[in-house]
Amino acid sequence: MVNYSSVLSRLHWSGLDGRWIQRTFSALAVAGVCSCALAGSAAADDVPLIAGLAEQPETLRERIANAVDSVYPALVRVEVVSEVSSQGRMRKIRGSGSGAIITGEGHVLTNHHVAGKATRIICRLSNREEIDAELVGTDILSDLAILKLDLASRKDKSPLPVAELGDSSKVTVGDTVLAMGSPAGLSQSVTMGIVSNTEMIPPRSSSFDLDGENVGELVRWIGHDAVIYPGNSGGPLVDLDGKIIGVNEVGIGSLGGAIPANLAAKVAQEIIDKGEVRRSWVGINAQPLLKDMQGERGVLVGGVIENSPAAVAGISAGDVITHFGGVEVDAFSSEDIPLFNAVVFGAPIGEDVKVSGRRSGEEMKWEIKTDPREGTVGQPVELKNWGITARDFTRLSALVHRRSDKKGVQVESVLAGGPAKEAKPALEPRDVIVKVGDQEIINIDGLRDATSAVFKGKDGPQPVLVTYDRDGEEILTVVKVGPDETISKPKRSDKAWLGIDTQVLSRDLADVLGLKGKKGVRVTRVHGGTTAEKAGLKVGDIILKLDGQVINASRPEDSSIFENLIRQYDTDSEIELSVSRSGSEEILTVPLQSRPVSADELDEYEDTDFEFTARELAFEDKVDRRLDEGATGVLLSKVEGSGWAELAGLAAGDILLTVDSKPVSGLDDLKKIMAEIKETRPRQVVVFVRRGIYTGYRELEPDWAE
């Protein structure tokens, strides 16, 4: 039970932090609410905060309290790792949104833009319990998605709280409503407002584009002024009877927009039953009747897509449709178009539908055989061997790009420095790969198969002849598909090394040290375990001669002279050094040794699943980090932005000490452990790392299906 006595003296607060979903509202200032609102500091407790509640009459306060009691326990914060296509990679993004439990089996209703692209989902219940969830299905056109809580992992086996969906057709302007959610990733909260519009849509000159779909084709939002922020997306809009009458989706200026519950209920049930929402498509671009047609009835056909079912049936631009599948249809304004689209989308798939209307004043009848509605665009996938993200064509996207069929793979984005970008000529976004060698490419699966065939029995990157289409022009290029996971680097020839660091004995320094007119170098560091240390060289020694030859160094630019002299010797040589120490000069005999392998000569291991590159600890790494000579581990030389390793908190320069409690003494250990992990595909991989003087554990949670 919520303690409302403490609520009455507190006002709702939420931060304006977050990543906004891309939307086009040219005529409006849009404050879009999206799934990627970054988690802020958690509230001190999870008591819901309700704006303005203290000023309301007692009866209204009681109704609000009861409504909150009905829905708030079923409210969840949805934390996700999602993927977006950018610069040749599918980049991972952490975000959060809101949702509500709508079945006792653990189904959660939220937005597509919150969780529709999620590869990892965790739901935080109102009692702070965290449960893994999976995506059951998503519907871009209505911007709705259904999650399923992993109830088997719950320690608390008590029944889940469930919120009830209400009848959004009964909502009227002026009704008091409550918006519930987790703004900016904070703990769950509640704000209050009134319904301002029950048929809110974008203006004609604008659209709400979401992953290629125009949500305004189907959705008429319930507009309200209950405060919502990034992170409220997917959260319920609740009436004073404690029923969900909408799913919050957008913020437009000072107004919020919620998807009506009646639409949400239908979509949710179909996803729960079938895992997807199937709709009909006929290829009609509908619009309201023109001003000079007022007084007439029907829906104006603004256009018909070439070769679509409507085109085959003989419908043309300028026709007026009055009945579709036995349903009378009208569109006097833009607000009526989603209702017409709902009739079309809901027609039986693959069946003949009777349509009637007018053409130039004459009565017309048509019969349309509907097709299944595909997405406007295919979903992007990453092809790491190529350094691109790419899409398959859908029927509509093929028509938009003036293609005769859906064959080929369209490049979505290209990785700078990747194989596709380095080709001459390079592949570019919108190019369509149609052949690899002599093999025709039908879709992404075919391109993957062709790539596998290229590598069969071969190691390392392989050049392949690629045919691609660019705006109707057929172009050939050669792409060196790769790279191999282990990157071998050439070793420099073995050189002698003394095991010390030095600085030039400048004229000023020589004068101050009582060595006026002398030239040479001063020892600034003696590396432990070296022959120099064993021979007795110390920090502060001034080396004046090497085997009797004066070291001609007296200016800062002479810093490499002494090192170059040493390199001219064999690695097993002995040298004599004339050293000035504490005002006296003495001769030291020092054996030389082989120069340690430098960092830029060490082989690297590139893990394309977890998206990091690692190498052995080099001598200079241990020196720079003040590590013991025997220190083990591997250094992360590169961590890809928005990859699984970065999302876990790893960064370039970290030293990997263990993986799943197995010690990593060097690169061979790491490669063996990672091979086992890729075989067993665990839910989490725990690594222990050193960063500076600190150590800590990090959890990597890969999407193996990817």
Long-range contacts (C-beta under 8 A, 24 or more apart in sequence): 1-69, 2-47, 2-48, 2-65, 2-68, 2-69, 2-72, 3-47, 4-65, 6-47, 7-47, 7-48, 7-49, 7-50, 7-53, 8-53, 8-54, 8-61, 9-54, 10-49, 11-49, 11-51, 11-52, 12-49, 12-50, 12-51, 12-189, 12-190, 12-191, 12-227, 13-49, 14-183, 14-184, 14-186, 14-189, 14-227, 14-229, 14-231, 15-40, 15-183, 15-184, 15-186, 15-229, 16-184, 16-229, 16-230, 17-184, 17-230, 18-95, 18-184, 18-185, 18-229, 18-230, 18-231, 19-93, 19-95, 19-230, 20-230, 21-113, 21-210, 22-209, 23-208, 23-209, 23-210, 23-250, 24-206, 24-207, 24-208, 24-209, 25-202, 25-203, 25-206, 25-208, 25-252, 26-205, 26-206, 27-203, 27-205, 27-206, 28-202, 28-203, 28-206, 28-252, 28-253, 29-252, 29-253, 30-250, 30-251, 30-252, 30-253, 31-251, 31-252, 31-253, 32-230, 32-250, 32-251, 33-228, 33-229, 33-230, 33-231, 33-232, 33-233, 33-248, 33-249, 33-250, 33-251, 33-256, 34-95, 34-97, 34-113, 34-114, 34-230, 34-233, 35-78, 35-80, 35-82, 35-95, 35-96, 35-97, 35-111, 35-113, 35-114, 35-115, 35-233, 35-234, 36-82, 36-93, 36-94, 36-95, 36-96, 36-230, 37-95, 37-96, 37-97, 37-183, 37-184, 37-185, 37-229, 37-230, 37-231, 37-233, 38-94, 38-95, 38-96, 38-184, 38-185, 39-79, 39-94, 39-96, 39-184, 39-185, 39-186, 40-184, 40-185, 40-186, 41-186, 42-186, 42-187, 43-186, 43-187, 43-189, 45-187, 46-126, 46-127, 46-128, 46-187, 46-188, 48-72, 48-180, 48-188, 48-189, 48-190, 49-189, 49-190, 50-178, 50-190, 50-191, 50-192, 51-191, 51-192, 51-226, 51-227, 52-192, 53-192, 60-176, 60-240, 63-240, 64-176, 64-178, 64-192, 64-240, 66-240, 66-242, 67-178, 67-238, 67-239, 67-240, 67-241, 67-242, 68-178, 68-180, 68-190, 68-238, 68-242, 69-242, 70-163, 70-164, 70-238, 70-242, 70-243, 71-100, 71-163, 71-178, 71-180, 71-236, 71-238, 71-242, 71-243, 71-244, 72-126, 72-180, 72-188, 72-190, 73-126, 73-127, 73-161, 74-100, 74-101, 74-102, 74-126, 74-160, 74-161, 74-162, 74-163, 75-99, 75-100, 75-125, 75-126, 75-163, 75-180, 75-181, 75-182, 75-188, 75-235, 75-236, 76-100, 76-101, 76-108, 76-123, 76-124, 76-125, 76-126, 77-123, 77-124, 77-182, 77-185, 77-187, 77-188, 78-108, 78-110, 78-114, 78-115, 78-121, 78-122, 78-123, 78-133, 78-147, 78-182, 78-234, 79-121, 79-122, 79-123, 79-124, 79-185, 80-114, 80-115, 80-118, 80-120, 80-121, 80-122, 81-118, 81-119, 81-120, 81-647, 81-701, 81-703, 82-115, 82-117, 82-118, 82-119, 83-117, 83-119, 83-706, 84-117, 85-380, 85-382, 85-389, 85-412, 85-413, 86-389, 86-413, 86-642, 87-413, 87-414, 87-415, 87-416, 88-382, 88-387, 88-388, 88-389, 88-413, 88-414, 88-415, 88-416, 88-418, 88-420, 88-421, 89-382, 89-389, 89-413, 89-415, 89-640, 89-642, 89-643, 90-380, 90-381, 90-382, 90-389, 90-706, 91-641, 91-642, 91-643, 92-119, 92-642, 92-643, 92-644, 92-646, 92-647, 93-642, 94-647, 95-185, 96-182, 96-185, 96-231, 97-181, 97-182, 97-231, 97-232, 97-233, 97-234, 97-235, 98-180, 98-181, 98-182, 98-188, 98-231, 98-232, 98-233, 98-234, 98-235, 98-236, 98-248, 99-123, 99-147, 99-234, 99-235, 100-163, 100-180, 100-235, 100-236, 100-244, 101-125, 101-149, 101-160, 101-161, 101-162, 101-163, 102-162, 102-163, 102-164, 102-165, 102-244, 102-268, 103-162, 103-272, 104-159, 104-160, 104-162, 105-148, 105-151, 106-131, 106-133, 106-148, 106-149, 106-150, 106-151, 106-160, 107-136, 107-146, 107-147, 107-148, 107-149, 107-268, 107-272, 108-133, 108-146, 108-147, 108-148, 108-149, 109-144, 109-145, 109-146, 109-234, 109-236, 109-244, 109-247, 109-264, 109-268, 110-144, 110-145, 110-146, 110-147, 110-233, 110-234, 110-247, 111-143, 111-144, 111-145, 111-233, 111-234, 111-247, 111-249, 112-138, 112-139, 112-140, 112-142, 112-143, 112-144, 112-145, 112-210, 112-211, 113-143, 113-210, 113-233, 113-249, 114-145, 114-233, 114-234, 115-145, 115-147, 115-234, 116-140, 116-145, 116-211, 119-703, 119-705, 119-706, 120-701, 120-703, 121-147, 123-147, 123-149, 124-182, 126-161, 126-188, 129-154, 129-156, 136-271, 136-272, 136-275, 137-271, 137-272, 137-274, 137-275, 137-276, 137-277, 138-271, 139-267, 139-271, 139-276, 139-277, 140-210, 140-211, 140-212, 140-213, 140-215, 140-375, 141-213, 141-215, 141-217, 141-218, 141-277, 141-279, 141-345, 142-215, 142-218, 142-219, 142-259, 142-263, 142-264, 142-267, 142-277, 143-210, 143-215, 143-219, 143-249, 143-259, 144-247, 144-259, 144-263, 144-264, 144-267, 144-268, 144-271, 145-234, 145-271, 146-268, 146-271, 146-272, 163-236, 163-244, 164-242, 164-243, 164-244, 165-243, 165-244, 165-261, 165-264, 165-265, 165-268, 166-239, 166-241, 166-243, 166-244, 166-245, 166-261, 167-243, 167-245, 167-261, 167-262, 168-222, 168-245, 168-246, 168-260, 168-261, 168-262, 168-263, 169-260, 169-262, 171-195, 171-198, 171-222, 171-239, 171-245, 171-246, 171-260, 172-198, 173-197, 173-198, 175-239, 175-240, 176-239, 176-240, 177-222, 177-224, 177-226, 177-237, 177-238, 177-239, 177-240, 177-245, 177-246, 178-226, 178-237, 178-238, 178-239, 178-240, 179-224, 179-226, 179-227, 179-228, 179-232, 179-235, 179-236, 179-237, 179-238, 179-248, 179-256, 179-258, 180-235, 180-236, 180-237, 180-238, 181-228, 181-231, 181-232, 181-233, 181-234, 181-235, 181-236, 181-248, 182-231, 182-232, 182-235, 183-228, 183-229, 183-230, 183-231, 183-232, 184-229, 184-230, 184-231, 185-231, 186-231, 191-226, 191-227, 191-228, 192-226, 193-224, 193-225, 193-226, 193-227, 193-256, 194-224, 194-225, 195-222, 195-223, 195-224, 196-223, 196-224, 196-225, 196-255, 197-221, 197-222, 197-223, 197-255, 198-222, 198-223, 199-335, 200-252, 200-255, 200-257, 201-334, 201-335, 201-338, 203-334, 204-334, 208-250, 211-375, 211-377, 211-379, 212-375, 212-376, 212-377, 212-397, 213-375, 213-376, 215-249, 216-338, 217-337, 217-338, 217-341, 218-263, 218-338, 218-341, 218-342, 218-345, 219-249, 219-259, 219-260, 219-263, 219-338, 220-260, 220-335, 220-338, 220-339, 221-246, 221-249, 221-250, 221-257, 221-258, 221-259, 221-260, 222-246, 222-257, 222-258, 222-259, 222-260, 223-252, 223-255, 223-256, 223-257, 224-255, 224-256, 224-257, 224-258, 225-254, 225-255, 225-256, 226-256, 227-256, 228-256, 232-256, 278-349, 278-372, 278-373, 279-345, 279-346, 279-349, 279-372, 279-373, 280-344, 280-345, 280-346, 280-347, 280-348, 280-349, 280-353, 280-370, 280-371, 280-372, 280-373, 281-308, 281-309, 281-344, 281-345, 281-370, 281-371, 281-372, 281-373, 281-374, 282-308, 282-309, 282-310, 282-313, 282-344, 282-347, 282-353, 282-368, 282-370, 282-371, 283-308, 283-309, 283-310, 283-311, 284-308, 284-310, 284-315, 284-321, 284-344, 286-321, 286-331, 286-337, 286-340, 286-341, 286-344, 287-331, 287-334, 287-337, 288-331, 288-332, 288-333, 288-334, 288-336, 288-337, 289-320, 289-331, 289-332, 293-320, 294-332, 296-320, 297-322, 297-328, 297-330, 298-322, 298-329, 298-330, 298-331, 298-357, 298-358, 299-329, 299-330, 299-331, 299-336, 299-337, 299-340, 300-331, 305-396, 305-399, 306-399, 307-399, 308-371, 309-368, 309-369, 309-370, 309-371, 310-366, 310-368, 312-368, 312-369, 313-355, 313-366, 313-367, 313-368, 313-369, 314-366, 315-355, 315-366, 315-368, 316-359, 318-359, 318-360, 319-357, 319-358, 319-359, 319-364, 320-357, 320-358, 320-359, 321-355, 321-356, 321-357, 322-356, 322-357, 322-358, 323-354, 323-355, 323-356, 323-357, 324-353, 324-355, 325-353, 325-354, 325-355, 326-354, 345-373, 371-395, 378-410, 380-412, 380-413, 381-444, 382-706, 383-444, 383-447, 383-448, 383-451, 384-608, 385-419, 385-451, 385-481, 385-482, 386-418, 386-419, 386-420, 386-427, 386-451, 386-479, 386-481, 387-414, 387-415, 387-417, 387-418, 387-419, 387-420, 387-421, 388-412, 388-413, 388-414, 388-415, 388-418, 388-420, 388-427, 389-413, 390-433, 390-444, 390-447, 391-444, 392-443, 392-444, 401-430, 401-432, 402-472, 403-432, 406-443, 407-434, 407-440, 407-441, 407-442, 407-443, 408-432, 408-433, 408-434, 408-441, 408-442, 408-443, 408-469, 409-433, 409-441, 409-443, 409-444, 409-446, 409-447, 411-468, 419-461, 419-479, 419-480, 419-481, 419-482, 419-483, 420-479, 422-480, 423-466, 423-477, 423-478, 423-479, 423-480, 424-477, 424-478, 425-475, 425-477, 426-477, 427-466, 427-468, 427-477, 427-479, 428-470, 430-470, 430-471, 431-468, 431-469, 431-470, 432-468, 432-469, 432-470, 433-466, 433-467, 433-468, 434-467, 434-468, 434-469, 434-474, 435-465, 435-466, 435-467, 436-464, 436-465, 436-466, 436-467, 437-464, 437-465, 451-481, 454-481, 455-481, 459-484, 460-484, 483-606, 485-605, 485-606, 485-607, 485-608, 486-603, 486-604, 486-605, 486-606, 486-671, 487-603, 487-604, 487-605, 487-606, 487-613, 488-603, 489-600, 489-601, 489-602, 489-603, 489-604, 490-601, 491-597, 491-601, 492-598, 492-601, 494-571, 494-594, 494-595, 495-567, 495-571, 495-594, 495-595, 496-566, 496-567, 496-568, 496-569, 496-570, 496-571, 496-573, 496-592, 496-593, 496-594, 496-595, 497-566, 497-571, 497-592, 497-593, 497-594, 497-595, 497-596, 498-530, 498-531, 498-532, 498-566, 498-575, 498-590, 498-592, 499-526, 499-527, 499-530, 499-531, 499-532, 499-533, 499-593, 500-524, 500-525, 500-526, 500-527, 500-530, 500-532, 500-537, 501-525, 501-527, 502-543, 502-559, 502-562, 502-563, 503-559, 504-553, 504-554, 504-555, 504-556, 504-558, 504-559, 505-542, 505-553, 505-554, 506-554, 506-555, 506-556, 507-554, 510-554, 513-542, 514-583, 515-542, 515-580, 518-542, 518-544, 518-580, 519-544, 519-550, 519-551, 519-552, 519-553, 519-554, 520-544, 520-545, 520-550, 520-551, 520-553, 520-562, 520-580, 521-551, 521-553, 521-562, 527-623, 528-629, 529-629, 530-593, 531-590, 531-591, 531-592, 531-593, 532-590, 535-588, 535-589, 535-590, 535-591, 536-588, 537-577, 537-579, 537-588, 537-590, 538-581, 540-581, 541-579, 541-580, 541-581, 542-579, 542-580, 542-581, 543-577, 543-578, 543-579, 544-578, 544-579, 544-580, 544-585, 545-577, 545-578, 546-575, 546-576, 546-577, 546-578, 547-575, 547-576, 548-576, 548-578, 566-592, 567-595, 571-595, 596-620, 599-637, 603-667, 604-637, 605-634, 605-667, 605-670, 605-671, 605-674, 607-645, 607-674, 609-644, 609-678, 609-702, 610-643, 610-644, 610-645, 610-674, 610-685, 610-700, 610-702, 611-639, 611-640, 611-643, 611-644, 611-645, 611-646, 612-636, 612-638, 612-639, 612-640, 612-643, 612-645, 612-650, 613-637, 613-638, 613-639, 614-656, 614-667, 614-670, 615-667, 616-666, 616-667, 617-655, 625-655, 625-692, 632-657, 632-663, 632-664, 632-665, 632-666, 633-657, 633-664, 633-665, 633-690, 634-664, 634-666, 634-667, 634-669, 634-670, 644-700, 644-701, 644-702, 644-703, 645-700, 647-700, 647-701, 648-687, 648-698, 648-699, 648-700, 648-701, 649-698, 650-687, 650-689, 650-698, 650-700, 651-691, 653-691, 654-689, 654-690, 654-691, 655-689, 655-690, 655-691, 656-687, 656-688, 656-689, 657-687, 657-688, 657-689, 657-690, 657-695, 658-687, 658-688, 659-685, 659-686, 659-687, 659-688, 660-685, 660-686, 660-687, 661-686, 661-688
